[in-house]
Amino acid sequence: MPKNSAELGKERAEAFGSSVSKWTSRDTGWMLNLFGTAIGAGILYLPISAGAGGIWPLIILSVMAGPMVWLAHRNLVRFCLSASNPTANITSTVNEHFGEKAGRVLTVGYFLCIYPIILLYGIGITNVVLSFIENQLQWEPPSRLWLCLSLVVGLVAIMHTGETWMLRAVKLLCYPLVVVLLGISLYLVPQWNLSAFDQPVDFHSMGVTLFLTTPLLIFSFNHSPACSAFARAYRVQINDEQACAHKTALILKRNTQLLLLVILLFVFSSVLSLSAEDMAQAKMENLPILSVLANQSGNLLFSILAPLIAFLAITSSWFGVYLGTLEGIQGLVVQHWLRKYPEKPVNTVGLKRFSVIFVVLTCWIAGYANWSVIGMVEMVVVPVLATILYLMPVYAFYRVERLKHFRQPFLDVFTALVGVVAITAFLVDKMF
């Protein structure tokens, strides 16, 4: 009986050596990098959106979340690993498999999917630090202009100290974030109101909640911006594609387990600590969950923890999104350059410098001006993200002969269906 790709990958990983089959500190670093990329502002709003429809839709979403997150990101990483050039990024891989026209469309979409998020993080971290200085420390606030520049340059500088130091920085950010979120979740346990389980099941409202919450669920667990860099980092180290696919799938699996533990426990604890009326009011006022809990309990602990969690979530997410943003910028420039100067090679050093300067300057401008880009993020990111993460890899498995060994029809249908539902729900929500 023929073996599937997972079994082949495991055998090849074991045959390739202990450096592939054994778990290392580098694997932990990348797992936390993916985790940090996923832990963004979405977790602070997910409990409100998911819990407003009652406990039963939340339970169903929790059961669906694991397969949704792991399968989609595993598929995207497998797609990125399939390039003939081990150092190729996602845009180069699309060019190779689908041609230049599809590559141009994907590159533009990929850039538009990720770039607004990096701007949002530049604005968010400036606001969080300023608010903390003014309200918690009671200090005279520094110049927004220079504070924003210092924060952005500091985060970018960490990214260019090398993979080892970048992964160490990610660990230093993610460990306290995990501890704080788990601590809050456990702190709220005595306040759980289990009468939520006595609510009658309204299949219509439950279906509507499941339908409309899917886009936010995808966004809250999204770590696709780091997937291409993650795949490339391991492909360069592990020559065998099947062994590399097995190794990266294992890291993604453990990352998903950590995400589910931290985020779902936090979401359930938050929802069970509030009444249905509180949840509906919070959703109407678009408040993050920690603000609601602070108002509800009058506990100063939440007013201190809220900016801490926001800071850790934004900075840990920054690293993965930054990697994806650089890939998007460089992909756009390379494609434009090759169309105009097909015989002239691209200056890779100059391109990297331009990409870094572009990110620093635009994040600095956005952070200083305090632009309102949330609407832009929603309108652009969600449909493109669902297409790239949930639909494109599945399409590639059945279009590209080299990827046919990754086909799993039942799971592929499930993944593609989630993507279609997310796009449809987003459009319906915006139209009505």
Kinemage of the C-alpha trace (Angstrom):
@kinemage 1
@onewidth
@group {chain A} dominant
@subgroup {mainchain}
@vectorlist {calphas} color= white
{ca met a 1} P 0.000 0.000 0.000
{ca pro a 2} L 1.539 3.394 -0.988
{ca lys a 3} L 2.566 5.678 1.837
{ca asn a 4} L 1.214 9.189 2.157
{ca ser a 5} L 3.377 12.312 2.181
{ca ala a 6} L 3.416 12.573 5.993
{ca glu a 7} L 4.763 9.020 6.404
{ca leu a 8} L 7.341 9.559 3.656
{ca gly a 9} L 8.388 12.844 5.210
{ca lys a 10} L 8.798 11.259 8.630
{ca glu a 11} L 10.901 8.408 7.234
{ca arg a 12} L 13.090 10.811 5.268
{ca ala a 13} L 13.459 13.110 8.258
{ca glu a 14} L 14.665 10.202 10.386
{ca ala a 15} L 16.991 9.028 7.629
{ca phe a 16} L 18.326 12.527 7.088
{ca gly a 17} L 19.703 12.735 10.602
{ca ser a 18} L 19.025 13.844 14.150
{ca ser a 19} L 19.281 17.518 13.176
{ca val a 20} L 16.035 17.085 11.253
{ca ser a 21} L 14.095 14.594 13.373
{ca lys a 22} L 14.912 16.030 16.812
{ca trp a 23} L 13.348 19.157 18.292
{ca thr a 24} L 15.830 22.011 18.751
{ca ser a 25} L 15.895 25.485 20.289
{ca arg a 26} L 15.718 26.882 16.746
{ca asp a 27} L 12.442 25.004 16.253
{ca thr a 28} L 11.130 26.540 19.490
{ca gly a 29} L 12.190 29.978 18.286
{ca trp a 30} L 10.351 29.628 14.979
{ca met a 31} L 7.308 28.126 16.704
{ca leu a 32} L 7.142 31.201 18.952
{ca asn a 33} L 7.763 33.492 15.991
{ca leu a 34} L 4.718 32.005 14.259
{ca phe a 35} L 2.784 32.178 17.534
{ca gly a 36} L 3.762 35.822 18.039
{ca thr a 37} L 2.756 36.701 14.481
{ca ala a 38} L -0.711 35.266 15.128
{ca ile a 39} L -1.200 36.965 18.495
{ca gly a 40} L -2.279 40.406 17.371
{ca ala a 41} L -5.089 42.785 18.148
{ca gly a 42} L -7.602 40.181 16.964
{ca ile a 43} L -7.512 38.256 20.233
{ca leu a 44} L -8.755 41.308 22.137
{ca tyr a 45} L -11.869 41.534 19.932
{ca leu a 46} L -12.426 37.839 19.178
{ca pro a 47} L -14.109 37.109 22.558
{ca ile a 48} L -16.646 39.877 21.910
{ca ser a 49} L -17.521 38.866 18.345
{ca ala a 50} L -17.507 35.129 19.025
{ca gly a 51} L -19.234 35.328 22.404
{ca ala a 52} L -21.994 37.754 21.486
{ca gly a 53} L -23.994 34.911 19.934
{ca gly a 54} L -23.831 32.727 23.045
{ca ile a 55} L -21.706 29.844 24.253
{ca trp a 56} L -22.747 27.223 21.703
{ca pro a 57} L -21.428 28.973 18.568
{ca leu a 58} L -18.201 29.556 20.493
{ca ile a 59} L -17.857 25.835 21.212
{ca ile a 60} L -18.375 24.973 17.542
{ca leu a 61} L -15.858 27.614 16.463
{ca ser a 62} L -13.356 26.189 18.945
{ca val a 63} L -13.712 22.709 17.452
{ca met a 64} L -13.268 24.095 13.944
{ca ala a 65} L -10.347 26.406 14.784
{ca gly a 66} L -7.654 23.741 15.103
{ca pro a 67} L -8.137 22.081 11.696
{ca met a 68} L -8.742 25.460 10.030
{ca val a 69} L -5.526 27.016 11.311
{ca trp a 70} L -3.178 24.058 11.004
{ca leu a 71} L -4.291 22.772 7.594
{ca ala a 72} L -4.282 26.191 5.931
{ca his a 73} L -0.847 27.230 7.178
{ca arg a 74} L 0.620 23.783 6.548
{ca asn a 75} L -0.649 23.973 2.961
{ca leu a 76} L 0.855 27.428 2.453
{ca val a 77} L 4.244 26.332 3.807
{ca arg a 78} L 4.194 23.212 1.611
{ca phe a 79} L 3.480 25.425 -1.373
{ca cys a 80} L 6.427 27.700 -0.473
{ca leu a 81} L 8.712 24.660 -0.113
{ca ser a 82} L 7.917 23.451 -3.638
{ca ala a 83} L 10.056 25.980 -5.528
{ca ser a 84} L 13.039 24.600 -7.431
{ca asn a 85} L 15.211 27.324 -5.888
{ca pro a 86} L 15.613 26.755 -2.106
{ca thr a 87} L 15.947 30.507 -1.485
{ca ala a 88} L 12.777 31.430 -3.410
{ca asn a 89} L 10.018 33.330 -1.611
{ca ile a 90} L 6.269 32.981 -2.106
{ca thr a 91} L 6.073 35.391 -5.052
{ca ser a 92} L 8.881 33.583 -6.911
{ca thr a 93} L 7.144 30.260 -6.247
{ca val a 94} L 3.889 31.543 -7.739
{ca asn a 95} L 5.801 32.770 -10.805
{ca glu a 96} L 7.344 29.336 -11.222
{ca his a 97} L 4.099 27.377 -10.908
{ca phe a 98} L 1.498 29.705 -12.447
{ca gly a 99} L 3.444 32.058 -14.726
{ca glu a 100} L 4.338 35.753 -14.665
{ca lys a 101} L 0.795 37.157 -14.939
{ca ala a 102} L -0.471 35.159 -11.962
{ca gly a 103} L 2.748 36.029 -10.145
{ca arg a 104} L 2.143 39.749 -10.628
{ca val a 105} L -1.426 39.479 -9.347
{ca leu a 106} L -0.344 37.424 -6.329
{ca thr a 107} L 2.533 39.768 -5.524
{ca val a 108} L 0.249 42.812 -5.504
{ca gly a 109} L -2.337 40.953 -3.432
{ca tyr a 110} L 0.283 39.662 -1.000
{ca phe a 111} L 1.663 43.171 -0.531
{ca leu a 112} L -1.800 44.685 -0.005
{ca cys a 113} L -2.628 41.899 2.446
{ca ile a 114} L 0.374 42.505 4.704
{ca tyr a 115} L 1.556 46.095 4.283
{ca pro a 116} L -1.505 47.764 5.930
{ca ile a 117} L -0.948 45.556 8.994
{ca ile a 118} L 2.619 46.806 9.474
{ca leu a 119} L 1.302 50.388 9.294
{ca leu a 120} L -1.371 49.523 11.836
{ca tyr a 121} L 1.267 48.090 14.174
{ca gly a 122} L 3.434 51.204 13.786
{ca ile a 123} L 0.452 53.326 14.832
{ca gly a 124} L -0.653 50.913 17.551
{ca ile a 125} L 2.674 50.553 19.341
{ca thr a 126} L 3.144 54.345 19.381
{ca asn a 127} L -0.315 54.846 20.899
{ca val a 128} L 0.173 52.077 23.463
{ca val a 129} L 3.534 53.406 24.684
{ca leu a 130} L 2.300 57.014 24.815
{ca ser a 131} L -0.816 55.980 26.738
{ca phe a 132} L 1.268 53.947 29.193
{ca ile a 133} L 3.648 56.869 29.822
{ca glu a 134} L 0.799 59.317 30.364
{ca asn a 135} L -1.712 57.210 32.299
{ca gln a 136} L 0.236 54.533 34.144
{ca leu a 137} L 3.614 56.209 34.715
{ca gln a 138} L 2.127 59.735 34.991
{ca trp a 139} L 5.126 61.171 33.114
{ca glu a 140} L 5.286 64.036 30.671
{ca pro a 141} L 4.780 62.410 27.245
{ca pro a 142} L 7.735 62.647 24.842
{ca ser a 143} L 7.469 63.977 21.306
{ca arg a 144} L 5.300 61.622 19.268
{ca leu a 145} L 7.518 62.236 16.249
{ca trp a 146} L 10.724 60.960 17.867
{ca leu a 147} L 9.063 58.285 20.017
{ca cys a 148} L 7.508 56.676 16.939
{ca leu a 149} L 10.809 56.766 15.042
{ca ser a 150} L 12.670 55.234 17.996
{ca leu a 151} L 10.170 52.388 18.353
{ca val a 152} L 10.090 51.553 14.637
{ca val a 153} L 13.879 51.730 14.230
{ca gly a 154} L 14.350 49.598 17.355
{ca leu a 155} L 12.036 46.864 16.079
{ca val a 156} L 13.618 46.909 12.610
{ca ala a 157} L 17.126 46.804 14.088
{ca ile a 158} L 16.287 43.622 16.010
{ca met a 159} L 15.204 41.997 12.741
{ca his a 160} L 18.605 42.649 11.175
{ca thr a 161} L 20.790 41.293 13.981
{ca gly a 162} L 20.494 37.828 12.469
{ca glu a 163} L 18.101 34.887 12.820
{ca thr a 164} L 19.521 33.747 16.188
{ca trp a 165} L 19.067 37.097 17.909
{ca met a 166} L 15.706 37.692 16.269
{ca leu a 167} L 14.416 34.355 17.581
{ca arg a 168} L 15.763 35.182 21.039
{ca ala a 169} L 13.898 38.495 21.002
{ca val a 170} L 10.713 36.685 19.966
{ca lys a 171} L 11.080 34.288 22.896
{ca leu a 172} L 11.562 37.178 25.339
{ca leu a 173} L 8.316 38.727 24.096
{ca cys a 174} L 6.199 35.577 23.724
{ca tyr a 175} L 6.932 33.921 27.061
{ca pro a 176} L 5.532 36.804 29.176
{ca leu a 177} L 2.606 37.185 26.758
{ca val a 178} L 1.671 33.513 27.209
{ca val a 179} L 2.045 33.789 30.999
{ca val a 180} L -0.079 36.959 31.212
{ca leu a 181} L -2.889 35.629 28.990
{ca leu a 182} L -3.007 32.299 30.828
{ca gly a 183} L -2.840 34.152 34.153
{ca ile a 184} L -5.845 36.333 33.263
{ca ser a 185} L -7.765 33.296 32.029
{ca leu a 186} L -7.207 31.431 35.299
{ca tyr a 187} L -7.849 34.572 37.380
{ca leu a 188} L -11.317 34.836 35.815
{ca val a 189} L -12.277 31.191 36.480
{ca pro a 190} L -13.957 31.916 39.871
{ca gln a 191} L -16.136 34.523 38.101
{ca trp a 192} L -17.429 32.110 35.462
{ca asn a 193} L -21.186 32.177 35.005
{ca leu a 194} L -22.075 28.630 33.928
{ca ser a 195} L -25.710 29.574 33.325
{ca ala a 196} L -24.585 30.367 29.778
{ca phe a 197} L -24.816 26.633 29.102
{ca asp a 198} L -28.513 26.706 30.036
{ca gln a 199} L -29.363 29.032 27.158
{ca pro a 200} L -31.604 27.402 24.535
{ca val a 201} L -29.999 26.643 21.197
{ca asp a 202} L -31.203 29.010 18.471
{ca phe a 203} L -29.962 27.392 15.273
{ca his a 204} L -30.662 30.450 13.131
{ca ser a 205} L -28.745 32.937 15.294
{ca met a 206} L -26.022 30.352 15.888
{ca gly a 207} L -25.589 29.884 12.145
{ca val a 208} L -25.425 33.644 11.576
{ca thr a 209} L -22.816 34.023 14.339
{ca leu a 210} L -20.691 31.184 12.954
{ca phe a 211} L -20.934 32.630 9.458
{ca leu a 212} L -20.036 36.225 10.369
{ca thr a 213} L -17.311 35.335 12.910
{ca thr a 214} L -15.302 33.173 10.490
{ca pro a 215} L -13.349 36.126 8.966
{ca leu a 216} L -12.290 37.394 12.410
{ca leu a 217} L -11.390 33.864 13.495
{ca ile a 218} L -9.109 33.528 10.473
{ca phe a 219} L -7.525 36.927 11.129
{ca ser a 220} L -7.046 36.221 14.856
{ca phe a 221} L -5.076 33.017 14.207
{ca asn a 222} L -3.278 34.236 11.082
{ca his a 223} L 0.487 33.788 10.888
{ca ser a 224} L 0.782 33.538 7.102
{ca pro a 225} L 3.074 36.622 6.785
{ca ala a 226} L 5.879 34.594 8.394
{ca cys a 227} L 5.229 31.354 6.489
{ca ser a 228} L 7.347 32.112 3.427
{ca ala a 229} L 10.393 33.174 5.477
{ca phe a 230} L 9.822 30.169 7.773
{ca ala a 231} L 9.731 27.761 4.820
{ca arg a 232} L 12.821 29.308 3.259
{ca ala a 233} L 14.802 29.149 6.521
{ca tyr a 234} L 14.235 25.382 6.780
{ca arg a 235} L 14.481 24.627 3.047
{ca val a 236} L 17.975 26.121 2.962
{ca gln a 237} L 18.974 23.902 5.907
{ca ile a 238} L 17.171 20.674 4.856
{ca asn a 239} L 17.715 19.696 1.229
{ca asp a 240} L 15.108 16.923 1.087
{ca glu a 241} L 11.688 18.471 0.369
{ca gln a 242} L 9.670 15.692 2.023
{ca ala a 243} L 11.810 15.744 5.177
{ca cys a 244} L 11.553 19.532 5.267
{ca ala a 245} L 7.762 19.360 4.824
{ca his a 246} L 7.533 16.945 7.765
{ca lys a 247} L 9.725 19.134 9.976
{ca thr a 248} L 7.840 22.351 9.224
{ca ala a 249} L 4.461 20.598 9.634
{ca leu a 250} L 5.511 19.460 13.123
{ca ile a 251} L 6.488 23.008 14.115
{ca leu a 252} L 3.215 24.355 12.722
{ca lys a 253} L 1.266 21.677 14.590
{ca arg a 254} L 2.831 22.565 17.953
{ca asn a 255} L 2.357 26.248 17.237
{ca thr a 256} L -1.342 25.633 16.544
{ca gln a 257} L -1.686 23.679 19.794
{ca leu a 258} L -0.127 26.561 21.738
{ca leu a 259} L -2.377 29.079 19.976
{ca leu a 260} L -5.495 27.049 20.746
{ca leu a 261} L -4.546 26.625 24.395
{ca val a 262} L -3.778 30.298 25.003
{ca ile a 263} L -6.369 32.002 22.807
{ca leu a 264} L -9.339 29.690 23.409
{ca leu a 265} L -8.821 29.578 27.170
{ca phe a 266} L -8.636 33.367 27.172
{ca val a 267} L -11.753 33.653 24.983
{ca phe a 268} L -13.826 31.187 27.052
{ca ser a 269} L -12.738 32.725 30.351
{ca ser a 270} L -13.630 36.192 29.114
{ca val a 271} L -17.015 35.168 27.693
{ca leu a 272} L -18.062 33.149 30.755
{ca ser a 273} L -17.170 36.072 33.033
{ca leu a 274} L -19.626 38.429 31.320
{ca ser a 275} L -23.362 38.395 30.745
{ca ala a 276} L -24.961 38.265 27.308
{ca glu a 277} L -26.022 41.895 27.784
{ca asp a 278} L -22.440 42.948 28.527
{ca met a 279} L -21.216 41.165 25.403
{ca ala a 280} L -23.862 42.760 23.191
{ca gln a 281} L -23.085 46.225 24.589
{ca ala a 282} L -19.354 45.729 24.072
{ca lys a 283} L -19.894 44.608 20.495
{ca met a 284} L -22.044 47.663 19.802
{ca glu a 285} L -19.373 49.993 21.280
{ca asn a 286} L -16.496 48.070 19.605
{ca leu a 287} L -14.569 47.704 22.863
{ca pro a 288} L -11.671 45.290 23.420
{ca ile a 289} L -12.335 42.585 25.983
{ca leu a 290} L -9.917 43.922 28.628
{ca ser a 291} L -11.679 47.293 28.640
{ca val a 292} L -14.984 45.521 29.231
{ca leu a 293} L -13.545 43.444 32.089
{ca ala a 294} L -11.969 46.506 33.685
{ca asn a 295} L -15.259 48.422 33.518
{ca gln a 296} L -17.180 45.431 34.824
{ca ser a 297} L -15.018 44.645 37.832
{ca gly a 298} L -13.463 48.011 38.561
{ca asn a 299} L -10.195 46.104 39.015
{ca leu a 300} L -7.113 48.237 38.413
{ca leu a 301} L -5.209 45.092 37.437
{ca phe a 302} L -6.798 45.143 33.989
{ca ser a 303} L -5.938 48.798 33.406
{ca ile a 304} L -2.283 47.842 33.967
{ca leu a 305} L -2.377 44.571 32.033
{ca ala a 306} L -4.229 45.996 29.005
{ca pro a 307} L -1.331 48.124 27.701
{ca leu a 308} L 1.172 45.393 28.602
{ca ile a 309} L -0.699 42.785 26.578
{ca ala a 310} L -1.203 45.211 23.699
{ca phe a 311} L 2.515 46.044 23.644
{ca leu a 312} L 3.608 42.392 23.756
{ca ala a 313} L 1.023 41.348 21.157
{ca ile a 314} L 1.953 44.102 18.702
{ca thr a 315} L 5.723 43.725 19.038
{ca ser a 316} L 5.638 39.926 18.795
{ca ser a 317} L 3.378 40.176 15.728
{ca trp a 318} L 5.649 42.792 14.179
{ca phe a 319} L 8.468 40.341 13.416
{ca gly a 320} L 6.491 37.968 11.214
{ca val a 321} L 4.571 40.755 9.470
{ca tyr a 322} L 7.810 42.649 8.833
{ca leu a 323} L 9.323 39.626 7.088
{ca gly a 324} L 6.250 39.312 4.876
{ca thr a 325} L 6.213 43.044 4.112
{ca leu a 326} L 9.823 42.996 2.928
{ca glu a 327} L 9.047 40.028 0.669
{ca gly a 328} L 6.045 41.860 -0.785
{ca ile a 329} L 8.000 45.057 -1.496
{ca gln a 330} L 10.940 43.214 -3.011
{ca gly a 331} L 8.630 41.069 -5.139
{ca leu a 332} L 6.893 44.152 -6.566
{ca val a 333} L 10.175 45.915 -7.345
{ca val a 334} L 11.798 42.837 -8.932
{ca gln a 335} L 8.795 42.195 -11.177
{ca his a 336} L 8.673 45.822 -12.324
{ca trp a 337} L 12.445 45.871 -12.885
{ca leu a 338} L 12.473 42.670 -14.953
{ca arg a 339} L 9.696 43.978 -17.201
{ca lys a 340} L 11.621 47.186 -17.931
{ca tyr a 341} L 15.195 45.850 -17.837
{ca pro a 342} L 15.057 42.099 -18.575
{ca glu a 343} L 18.774 41.895 -19.359
{ca lys a 344} L 19.979 43.872 -16.351
{ca pro a 345} L 20.270 42.045 -12.976
{ca val a 346} L 18.647 43.505 -9.879
{ca asn a 347} L 20.951 45.010 -7.267
{ca thr a 348} L 19.875 42.818 -4.335
{ca val a 349} L 21.784 44.810 -1.709
{ca gly a 350} L 20.254 48.069 -2.890
{ca leu a 351} L 16.801 46.468 -3.032
{ca lys a 352} L 17.068 45.251 0.572
{ca arg a 353} L 18.151 48.688 1.759
{ca phe a 354} L 15.332 50.371 -0.151
{ca ser a 355} L 12.772 47.945 1.350
{ca val a 356} L 13.947 48.591 4.906
{ca ile a 357} L 14.013 52.379 4.450
{ca phe a 358} L 10.533 52.292 2.861
{ca val a 359} L 9.083 50.368 5.821
{ca val a 360} L 10.760 52.618 8.402
{ca leu a 361} L 9.684 55.868 6.734
{ca thr a 362} L 6.076 54.845 6.037
{ca cys a 363} L 5.575 53.342 9.503
{ca trp a 364} L 7.085 56.497 11.016
{ca ile a 365} L 4.754 58.733 8.997
{ca ala a 366} L 1.697 56.596 9.780
{ca gly a 367} L 2.581 56.387 13.482
{ca tyr a 368} L 3.202 60.109 13.789
{ca ala a 369} L 0.069 61.070 11.818
{ca asn a 370} L -1.974 58.468 13.726
{ca trp a 371} L -3.826 57.428 10.577
{ca ser a 372} L -7.060 55.509 10.848
{ca val a 373} L -6.241 52.451 8.720
{ca ile a 374} L -8.442 49.858 10.431
{ca gly a 375} L -11.095 50.118 7.721
{ca met a 376} L -8.439 49.712 5.027
{ca val a 377} L -7.039 46.677 6.816
{ca glu a 378} L -10.467 45.056 6.965
{ca met a 379} L -11.419 45.813 3.365
{ca val a 380} L -8.141 44.628 1.862
{ca val a 381} L -6.677 42.062 4.240
{ca val a 382} L -9.536 39.656 4.907
{ca pro a 383} L -10.573 38.741 1.312
{ca val a 384} L -6.975 38.590 0.033
{ca leu a 385} L -5.793 36.697 3.103
{ca ala a 386} L -8.509 34.067 2.736
{ca thr a 387} L -7.645 33.664 -0.954
{ca ile a 388} L -3.888 33.308 -0.444
{ca leu a 389} L -4.052 31.183 2.695
{ca tyr a 390} L -7.078 28.946 2.147
{ca leu a 391} L -7.670 28.769 -1.610
{ca met a 392} L -4.372 29.204 -3.496
{ca pro a 393} L -2.388 26.281 -1.971
{ca val a 394} L -5.298 23.861 -2.473
{ca tyr a 395} L -5.623 25.023 -6.074
{ca ala a 396} L -1.877 24.479 -6.539
{ca phe a 397} L -2.061 20.906 -5.217
{ca tyr a 398} L -4.473 20.000 -8.036
{ca arg a 399} L -2.905 22.181 -10.728
{ca val a 400} L 0.836 21.572 -10.251
{ca glu a 401} L 2.063 18.034 -10.882
{ca arg a 402} L 4.968 18.452 -8.451
{ca leu a 403} L 2.537 19.032 -5.587
{ca lys a 404} L 0.117 16.190 -6.274
{ca his a 405} L 1.509 14.022 -3.436
{ca phe a 406} L 0.124 16.598 -0.971
{ca arg a 407} L -3.468 16.095 -2.119
{ca gln a 408} L -5.926 15.068 0.604
{ca pro a 409} L -9.359 15.536 -1.025
{ca phe a 410} L -11.538 15.579 2.110
{ca leu a 411} L -9.266 17.996 4.010
{ca asp a 412} L -8.702 20.098 0.895
{ca val a 413} L -12.448 20.557 0.382
{ca phe a 414} L -12.825 21.567 4.030
{ca thr a 415} L -9.991 24.120 3.781
{ca ala a 416} L -11.249 25.635 0.537
{ca leu a 417} L -14.803 25.797 1.903
{ca val a 418} L -13.603 27.759 4.943
{ca gly a 419} L -11.934 30.263 2.610
{ca val a 420} L -15.075 30.689 0.517
{ca val a 421} L -17.240 31.121 3.636
{ca ala a 422} L -14.823 33.718 5.063
{ca ile a 423} L -14.843 35.826 1.890
{ca thr a 424} L -18.621 35.541 1.505
{ca ala a 425} L -19.274 36.382 5.162
{ca phe a 426} L -16.995 39.402 4.985
{ca leu a 427} L -18.734 40.761 1.892
{ca val a 428} L -22.201 40.121 3.338
{ca asp a 429} L -21.255 41.837 6.609
{ca lys a 430} L -19.958 44.909 4.750
{ca met a 431} L -22.934 45.140 2.397
{ca phe a 432} L -25.624 44.726 5.038
